[in-house]
């Protein structure tokens, strides 16, 4: 996946921020914070995960689906990439 290698630093930084948010959820639970605070942390983490997902999906679309190839192999590869992406999004939204 060339697009993830190209954006590796940015994606890893996002993952590290998400890890920090998950750690904050754990601390809030350990400290028995009120549930509204914990829910706020969870919502922030979910938003961060959705942002990461959107970033990787956009790279996938630009790198694997919107290719310039016109041959039958290129069309087949595009169709497979689209099918893979559809399956991924469906499983993510369950």
C-alpha positions as CSV (number, residue, x, y, z in Angstrom):
1,X,0.0,0.0,0.0
2,X,2.0,2.9,-1.3
3,X,-0.4,5.5,0.1
4,X,0.1,4.3,3.7
5,X,3.8,4.1,3.3
6,X,3.8,7.7,2.0
7,X,1.7,9.0,4.9
8,X,3.2,6.6,7.5
9,X,4.4,9.4,9.9
10,X,1.1,11.2,9.8
11,X,-0.9,8.0,10.3
12,X,1.3,6.7,13.1
13,X,0.9,10.1,14.9
14,X,-2.9,9.7,14.6
15,X,-2.7,6.2,16.1
16,X,-0.6,7.5,19.0
17,X,-3.1,10.2,19.7
18,X,-5.9,7.6,19.7
19,X,-3.9,5.5,22.1
20,X,-3.7,8.5,24.4
21,X,-7.4,8.9,24.2
22,X,-8.0,5.3,25.0
23,X,-5.6,5.6,28.0
24,X,-7.7,8.6,29.1
25,X,-10.8,6.4,29.0
26,X,-9.1,3.8,31.1
27,X,-7.9,6.4,33.7
28,X,-11.4,7.9,33.9
29,X,-12.8,4.4,34.6
30,X,-10.1,3.7,37.1
31,X,-10.8,7.0,38.9
32,X,-14.5,6.3,38.8
33,X,-15.3,9.6,37.0
34,X,-18.9,10.3,36.2
35,X,-20.4,8.6,33.3
36,X,-20.9,11.8,31.2
37,X,-17.2,12.4,31.3
38,X,-16.4,8.8,30.3
39,X,-18.9,9.0,27.5
40,X,-17.3,12.3,26.3
41,X,-13.9,10.5,26.2
42,X,-15.4,7.6,24.3
43,X,-17.1,9.9,21.7
44,X,-13.8,11.7,21.2
45,X,-12.0,8.4,20.6
46,X,-14.7,7.2,18.2
47,X,-14.3,10.5,16.3
48,X,-10.6,10.0,16.1
49,X,-11.0,6.5,14.8
50,X,-13.4,7.7,12.2
51,X,-10.9,10.3,11.1
52,X,-8.2,7.7,10.8
53,X,-10.5,5.5,8.8
54,X,-11.5,8.3,6.5
55,X,-7.8,9.2,5.9
56,X,-6.9,5.6,4.9
57,X,-10.0,5.1,2.8
58,X,-9.3,8.3,0.9
59,X,-5.8,7.2,0.2
60,X,-7.1,3.8,-0.9
61,X,-9.6,5.4,-3.3
62,X,-7.0,7.8,-4.8
63,X,-4.3,5.1,-5.1
64,X,-6.2,2.0,-6.0
65,X,-9.5,2.9,-7.5
66,X,-8.8,6.2,-9.4
67,X,-6.0,4.8,-11.5
68,X,-5.2,6.0,-15.0
69,X,-4.9,2.5,-16.5
70,X,-7.2,1.7,-19.4
71,X,-6.4,-2.0,-20.0
72,X,-8.6,-4.9,-18.9
73,X,-6.2,-5.8,-16.1
74,X,-6.4,-2.2,-14.8
75,X,-10.2,-2.3,-14.9
76,X,-10.2,-5.7,-13.1
77,X,-7.9,-4.3,-10.4
78,X,-10.1,-1.2,-10.0
79,X,-13.2,-3.4,-9.7
80,X,-11.4,-5.6,-7.1
81,X,-10.2,-2.6,-5.1
82,X,-13.8,-1.1,-5.1
83,X,-15.2,-4.5,-4.0
84,X,-12.6,-4.7,-1.2
85,X,-13.4,-1.1,-0.1
86,X,-17.2,-1.8,-0.1
87,X,-16.7,-4.9,2.1
88,X,-14.5,-3.0,4.5
89,X,-16.9,-0.1,4.9
90,X,-19.8,-2.5,5.4
91,X,-17.9,-4.4,8.1
92,X,-16.8,-1.1,9.8
93,X,-20.4,0.2,9.9
94,X,-21.8,-2.9,11.6
